[in-house]
Amino acid sequence: MFASDNYSGICPTAWLAMETANQQFVNSYGDDKWTAKACDALRDFFETDCQVFFVFNGTAANSLALAALCRSYHSVICHEMAHIETDECGAGEFFSNGTKILLVPGESGKINPVEVTKTVQRRSDIHYPKPKVLSITQATELGTLYSPDELTQIGDLARNHSMHLHMDGARFANALAGLDVSPKELTWQAGVDVLTFGGTKNGMAVGEAVVFFNRELATEFDYRCKQAGQLASKMRYLSAPWVGMLESGALLQNAIHANHCAQLLAKELLSVPTIKLIHPVQSNAVFVQLPQSLVDALQDNGWYFYTFIGSGHARFMCSWQTSINDIKTFGEELRKLAQTGK
Ligand SMILES: *Cc1c(COP(=O)(O)O)cnc(C)c1O
């Protein structure tokens, strides 16, 4: 249950929204009232006239967005642990016909601005793929958050180097919940040009929104989606959940709950002296170092979590479906296993 937030099911609000949209015949390919409403709901949410597209998953959202911002001879700068680098099977490079991804290091999953500048300025000749996009992840792959100030600094950095700013927001709702600021402060006001906004990990069945704050960059994006096999004919089932989740506030509530669960889970884990926290818990992920014997014992007892994300530490994820009771039970079993292991 702690392996990933996409192990969770569909939350009741998203389910109800799909059921509500499941009436009679409706126009296909996004020409329907649910999709129109979802776009408007996102415009209200971000308090700006953004352009919105719905695709099936995060890999498509990210790689099509990057392809829209780049030509094949450009490059995208991102953190070395970014999902677009480590978990998308080269889709970004594929859909942009060869755009190169350039990696920069940084503490706890956040890019180091000095390293970005170095990477941009390393070369300016024709033999080097021209940096065109800075891509950041919020919340990061390591569960940490860029503060509004850090984002503003990154926005300026991108602009000063004539790069577009892309944000991978597979867990954007968790970032919002963690920082308690308005959606616009974390996006267009900080200079984000395009956000890939995750619905799936928050509690929807399927689907991510690609939100262009810079509308010019969205030119012909619908063709990209279609060509990539990402234009849903029964679009209402991708879009209606956004209406339900935004109008009811469930999107933020789910994230608040998941983040709270991560705090509780961290407490349980840290009650065992041999377990060390690796990154600050700022969203719905807990990264710890724990003895291999304990990893094995927990997994033998049916507690699933990943040990291959980031620097090889154990990652525990919480979601809308994580229950406080589960966390208590986990803590009790953990302490028992830790004791018998000695
Ligand atoms: C889960 C995730 C995605 C999306 O992955 P898909 O499996 O393609 O939906 C994108 N970025 C990050 C940081 C993620 O954690």
The ligand as an SDF file (V2000), in Angstrom:
LIG
                    3D

 15 15  0  0  0  0  0  0  0  0999 V2000
    4.0020    9.3590  -11.6770 C   0  0  0  0  0  0  0  0  0  0  0  0
    4.7670   10.4770  -12.2250 C   0  0  0  0  0  0  0  0  0  0  0  0
    4.5590   10.8990  -13.5450 C   0  0  0  0  0  0  0  0  0  0  0  0
    3.5700   10.2510  -14.4810 C   0  0  0  0  0  0  0  0  0  0  0  0
    3.8120    8.9480  -14.7630 O   0  0  0  0  0  0  0  0  0  0  0  0
    2.8630    8.0470  -15.6970 P   0  0  0  0  0  0  0  0  0  0  0  0
    3.0670    6.6910  -15.1520 O   0  0  0  0  0  0  0  0  0  0  0  0
    3.3370    8.1860  -17.0730 O   0  0  0  0  0  0  0  0  0  0  0  0
    1.4680    8.5530  -15.5430 O   0  0  0  0  0  0  0  0  0  0  0  0
    5.2840   11.9950  -13.9860 C   0  0  0  0  0  0  0  0  0  0  0  0
    6.1520   12.6250  -13.1940 N   0  0  0  0  0  0  0  0  0  0  0  0
    6.3780   12.2450  -11.9150 C   0  0  0  0  0  0  0  0  0  0  0  0
    7.3150   13.0230  -11.0590 C   0  0  0  0  0  0  0  0  0  0  0  0
    5.7070   11.1430  -11.4000 C   0  0  0  0  0  0  0  0  0  0  0  0
    5.9220   10.7700  -10.1470 O   0  0  0  0  0  0  0  0  0  0  0  0
  1  2  1  0
  2  3  1  0
  2 14  2  0
  3  4  1  0
  3 10  2  0
  4  5  1  0
  5  6  1  0
  6  7  2  0
  6  8  1  0
  6  9  1  0
 10 11  1  0
 11 12  2  0
 12 13  1  0
 12 14  1  0
 14 15  1  0
M  END
$$$$
